[in-house]
Amino acid sequence: MKFHQYPIQVRRVVTALWFALLAINLAEYILQWARALYAWLYNPLHLPHLDFLQPFQNVLPNLLVAHLGLFAALIAARFLAFLTPSVLLQHKGLALRTRLGTRLIPYSAVRAIRSTELANGRYIVWVSATVALPLQDALASLLFGRWLWRGFLLTSDLDGFDEIVGVLAGQLKKRIGEEKFARQFVEEAPTRLLAMLATPAETLRALVAEETLPITAREAAWHIGSYAASMLLPLGVSALIHWQIPWGALLVPLIAALEVPLGALYLTAMPLESERRIEFRDAWRVYAVTQLPRWFVAFGVTWLIVAGVPFPILILGVVPALIPGCYAVIKLTEVWFEVKPLESLIGVIVSAIYQIVVYELFLVLLAR
């Protein structure tokens, strides 16, 4: 019985993420129960005064938040754990095993296979099936732009990847026939979101190398909507955990979206010693693409919120949050204007300032 596994470094990172998520949240959960018990027994038992178990106010609301947070942490932890499961090929199906559970995917449940090759030579495969892994249908909808999918992801980092995909494809072909199989086993180009998340520098170089920018106004509008909507993930999760109305979700994405025309206008007027210029009609379209990696920020902040880390740590996270979006703008400036890396830093000034404002507004309106 041979289990196929992802590289040990990847598994260690993923395990550390879900273990820390549960550990931090569980510590906060226990602390809230300790505070509740202390508040209820303080007067009857004449307990000594302990500052770290204060305050006595809002005991029941805090317990509700603690339970909602623990529930969210368990869901998120299982989602993370199943990103790098150990895979066992069995007679009737695929067994995906993690420390937080096992899921059997019968071969009869597989409906289609979608394969995508990234610029770095790696592959991501989406197996559409009636049996899904935790939250991976939502992740696939985001990465591949398809809604209402069910199934699971596999990447070429997995040991025995070719063998596993071959078995799944063979079982699917055997069940539905050659003609239908040709329509259900598809190789697709990566979406720009997926390409920017995986290889942002290479993706921007490829876009700039085109004689005509291959981004329509409609696509650019979708890109703006995507990166702006990434702010909804942590805002919504925080509001759910704290049982509040997510007022920030009404304002923060709109303010974030306004960065595109402002940043694009700055790119058209930058004081750079370069013979190549950029028109606004191109600038706003390609600038929207540079901000797609901010989904990394959304996932990271959501992890911190679900873990229940103190609010000051979220404040300290503003500077790291600038890295994905600002790095992409720097690379865009470098490859578009054909300047040295040090000179390209001038292109990120407006982006950095505006994003600091956006993230500060995000923190102010975050439910807590």
C-alpha positions in Angstrom: 0.0 0.0 0.0 1.8 3.1 -1.3 0.7 6.6 -0.3 1.6 9.4 -2.8 2.6 12.6 -1.0 3.4 16.2 -1.6 7.0 17.4 -0.9 7.8 17.3 2.8 8.5 21.1 2.9 5.1 21.8 1.5 3.4 19.5 3.9 5.3 21.0 6.9 4.1 24.5 5.9 0.5 23.5 5.5 0.6 21.5 8.7 2.1 24.4 10.6 -0.7 26.7 9.2 -3.6 24.5 10.2 -2.1 23.5 13.6 -1.3 27.1 14.5 -4.8 28.1 13.4 -6.4 25.5 15.8 -3.9 26.1 18.6 -4.3 29.8 18.8 -8.0 29.7 18.4 -8.4 26.9 21.0 -6.3 28.9 23.5 -8.6 31.9 23.0 -11.6 29.6 23.3 -10.4 28.2 26.6 -9.6 31.7 27.9 -13.1 32.9 27.1 -14.6 30.0 29.0 -12.2 30.7 31.9 -13.3 34.3 32.0 -17.0 33.3 31.9 -16.6 30.8 34.8 -14.5 33.3 36.8 -17.2 36.0 36.3 -20.0 33.6 37.4 -18.1 32.3 40.5 -16.3 35.5 41.5 -18.9 36.7 44.1 -20.3 33.4 45.3 -16.9 31.9 46.0 -15.1 35.1 46.9 -12.4 34.4 44.3 -9.2 36.5 44.3 -8.9 39.3 41.8 -7.1 38.2 38.5 -6.6 40.9 35.9 -6.1 38.5 33.0 -9.6 37.1 33.5 -11.2 40.5 33.3 -13.5 42.1 32.2 -16.8 40.6 33.6 -18.9 42.5 30.9 -20.3 40.8 27.8 -19.7 37.2 29.0 -22.4 35.6 26.9 -21.6 37.5 23.7 -17.9 36.7 24.1 -18.7 33.0 24.5 -20.8 33.1 21.3 -17.9 34.7 19.4 -15.6 32.1 20.8 -17.8 29.2 19.6 -18.3 30.8 16.2 -14.5 31.3 15.9 -13.8 27.7 16.9 -16.3 26.5 14.3 -14.7 28.6 11.6 -11.2 27.5 12.6 -12.2 23.8 12.3 -13.6 24.4 8.8 -10.5 26.4 7.8 -8.1 23.8 9.3 -9.7 20.9 7.4 -9.6 23.0 4.2 -5.9 23.6 4.7 -5.1 20.0 5.6 -6.8 18.7 2.5 -4.7 20.9 0.2 -1.8 18.4 0.7 -3.4 15.0 1.4 -1.7 11.7 1.2 -3.2 9.9 -1.8 -3.8 6.2 -2.1 -5.0 4.5 -5.3 -7.5 1.9 -4.4 -9.6 -0.6 -6.4 -12.8 1.5 -6.1 -11.5 5.0 -5.8 -9.0 7.5 -4.5 -8.4 7.7 -0.8 -7.2 11.2 0.4 -5.9 11.0 3.9 -4.9 13.8 6.3 -4.5 14.1 10.1 -7.9 15.8 10.2 -9.8 13.1 8.4 -10.0 10.9 5.3 -12.1 11.3 2.2 -12.8 8.5 -0.4 -13.5 9.7 -3.9 -15.0 6.8 -5.9 -14.0 6.6 -9.5 -17.7 6.6 -10.4 -18.0 10.1 -8.8 -15.5 11.6 -11.3 -17.3 13.7 -13.9 -14.5 15.7 -15.7 -10.8 16.6 -15.5 -9.4 20.1 -16.2 -5.6 20.5 -16.6 -3.8 23.9 -16.5 -0.1 24.4 -17.1 1.6 27.4 -15.4 4.5 29.4 -16.8 6.9 27.6 -14.5 6.1 24.2 -15.9 3.9 23.1 -13.1 0.4 21.7 -13.6 -2.8 22.2 -11.6 -5.6 19.7 -12.2 -9.2 20.1 -11.2 -11.1 16.9 -10.9 -14.8 17.6 -11.1 -16.6 15.0 -9.0 -19.8 14.5 -7.0 -17.7 14.1 -3.9 -15.8 17.2 -3.0 -13.0 18.1 -0.5 -13.7 20.9 2.1 -14.1 24.3 0.4 -12.1 23.3 -2.6 -15.1 24.0 -4.9 -15.0 27.6 -3.7 -11.2 27.8 -4.4 -11.6 26.3 -7.8 -14.4 28.8 -8.7 -12.0 31.6 -7.8 -8.9 30.2 -9.6 -10.6 28.8 -12.7 -13.5 31.2 -13.0 -16.2 28.4 -13.0 -19.1 28.5 -10.6 -20.9 25.7 -8.9 -18.1 23.2 -9.3 -17.6 20.2 -7.0 -14.5 18.1 -6.7 -10.8 18.5 -5.7 -7.5 19.9 -6.8 -4.2 18.1 -7.6 -0.9 19.7 -8.5 2.2 18.3 -10.2 4.1 18.7 -6.9 2.4 15.5 -5.8 4.5 12.3 -6.0 3.1 10.0 -8.6 1.0 12.9 -10.1 1.1 11.4 -13.6 0.1 8.0 -12.5 -2.9 9.3 -10.4 -4.2 11.5 -13.2 -3.7 8.7 -15.6 -5.8 6.3 -13.5 -8.6 8.9 -13.0 -8.6 9.6 -16.8 -8.6 5.9 -17.6 -11.5 5.2 -15.3 -13.4 8.2 -16.7 -12.8 7.1 -20.3 -13.8 3.5 -19.5 -17.1 4.7 -18.0 -18.3 7.4 -20.4 -16.6 6.3 -23.7 -14.0 7.8 -26.0 -16.2 10.5 -27.6 -17.5 12.0 -24.4 -14.1 11.7 -22.7 -12.6 14.1 -25.3 -15.0 16.7 -24.1 -14.5 16.0 -20.4 -10.7 15.9 -20.3 -9.6 19.4 -21.2 -6.4 21.3 -21.1 -7.0 25.0 -20.5 -4.8 28.1 -20.3 -4.5 29.5 -16.7 -6.8 32.4 -15.8 -4.9 35.7 -15.2 -5.7 35.4 -11.5 -4.1 32.0 -11.3 -1.2 33.1 -13.4 -0.6 36.2 -11.3 -0.8 34.2 -8.1 1.6 31.6 -9.3 4.1 33.6 -11.5 3.4 37.3 -11.3 6.7 38.5 -12.9 6.5 36.0 -15.8 2.9 36.8 -16.4 3.5 40.5 -16.7 6.5 40.0 -19.0 4.4 37.9 -21.3 1.6 40.6 -21.4 4.1 43.4 -22.1 5.8 41.4 -24.8 2.5 41.3 -26.8 2.3 43.8 -29.7 -1.2 44.7 -28.5 -2.1 44.4 -24.9 -4.3 41.3 -24.8 -6.7 42.6 -22.1 -10.2 43.9 -23.0 -12.0 46.5 -21.1 -14.5 43.9 -19.9 -11.7 41.6 -18.6 -10.0 44.5 -16.8 -13.3 45.4 -15.1 -13.5 41.7 -13.9 -10.0 42.0 -12.6 -10.8 45.1 -10.7 -13.9 43.4 -9.3 -11.9 40.4 -8.3 -9.1 42.1 -6.3 -11.6 44.5 -4.8 -13.8 41.6 -3.8 -10.9 39.9 -2.1 -11.4 42.4 0.8 -14.9 40.9 1.3 -13.4 37.6 2.5 -11.8 38.7 5.7 -14.5 41.4 6.3 -17.3 38.8 5.9 -15.6 36.1 8.0 -14.9 38.6 10.8 -18.5 39.9 10.8 -19.8 36.3 10.9 -17.5 35.3 13.8 -18.4 38.5 15.8 -22.1 38.3 14.8 -22.1 41.8 13.3 -23.3 43.5 10.1 -20.3 43.8 7.7 -20.6 47.5 7.1 -17.0 47.6 5.9 -17.9 45.4 3.0 -20.0 48.2 1.6 -17.2 50.7 1.5 -13.7 49.1 1.5 -14.0 47.2 -1.9 -15.2 50.4 -3.6 -12.3 52.5 -2.2 -9.9 49.7 -3.2 -11.3 49.6 -6.8 -10.6 53.4 -7.2 -6.9 52.7 -6.9 -6.8 51.5 -10.5 -7.6 54.8 -12.3 -5.4 56.7 -9.9 -2.5 54.3 -10.2 -2.9 54.2 -14.0 -2.9 57.9 -14.3 0.3 58.1 -12.3 1.9 55.5 -14.6 1.2 57.8 -17.6 2.9 60.8 -16.0 5.8 59.2 -14.2 9.1 61.2 -14.3 11.1 58.3 -15.7 14.0 58.6 -18.2 12.5 56.1 -20.6 11.7 56.3 -24.3 8.7 54.2 -23.9 5.4 55.6 -22.5 2.1 54.2 -21.6 -1.4 55.4 -22.6 -4.1 55.5 -20.0 -6.3 53.0 -22.0 -3.5 50.5 -21.5 -2.4 51.6 -18.1 -5.6 51.0 -16.3 -6.1 47.5 -17.9 -2.6 46.2 -17.0 -2.7 47.9 -13.6 -5.8 46.0 -12.7 -3.9 42.8 -13.4 -1.1 43.7 -11.1 -3.4 43.8 -8.1 -4.8 40.3 -8.5 -2.1 38.8 -6.1 -3.8 40.7 -3.3 -5.8 37.6 -2.9 -2.8 36.4 -1.0 -3.4 39.2 1.5 -7.0 38.3 1.8 -6.3 34.7 2.6 -3.5 35.7 5.1 -5.7 38.2 6.9 -8.6 35.8 7.0 -6.3 33.2 8.6 -5.3 35.7 11.3 -8.9 36.6 12.0 -10.1 33.0 12.2 -7.1 32.2 14.5 -8.3 34.9 16.8 -5.0 36.9 17.0 -5.1 40.2 18.9 -6.0 43.3 16.9 -2.5 44.9 17.3 -1.0 42.0 15.2 -3.5 42.8 12.4 -2.2 46.4 12.6 1.4 45.2 12.2 0.3 43.2 9.2 -0.3 46.4 7.1 3.3 46.6 5.8 3.5 42.9 4.7 0.1 43.3 3.1 1.6 45.9 0.7 4.1 43.4 -0.8 2.0 41.5 -3.4 0.3 44.5 -5.0 3.4 46.8 -4.8 5.8 44.1 -6.1 3.7 43.6 -9.2 3.6 47.3 -9.9 7.4 47.5 -9.6 7.8 44.6 -12.0 5.3 46.2 -14.4 7.3 49.5 -14.3 10.5 47.6 -14.9 9.3 45.6 -17.9 7.1 48.2 -19.5 9.4 51.1 -19.4 12.6 49.0 -19.7 14.3 50.5 -16.7 16.6 49.0 -14.0 15.1 47.5 -10.9 16.2 50.4 -8.7 14.6 53.0 -11.1 11.4 51.0 -11.2 10.7 51.8 -7.5 9.4 55.2 -8.5 6.4 53.5 -10.1 5.1 52.2 -6.8 4.9 55.4 -4.8 1.2 56.1 -5.4 0.3 52.5 -5.1 2.0 52.1 -1.7 0.4 55.3 -0.3 -3.1 54.5 -1.5 -2.9 50.9 -0.3 -1.9 52.0 3.2 -5.0 54.2 3.3 -7.1 51.3 2.1 -5.8 48.8 4.7 -6.1 51.3 7.5 -9.7 51.9 6.5 -10.2 48.1 6.4 -8.9 47.8 10.0 -11.1 50.6 11.2 -14.2 49.0 9.7 -13.3 45.4 10.6 -15.7 43.7 13.0 -14.1 43.0 16.4 
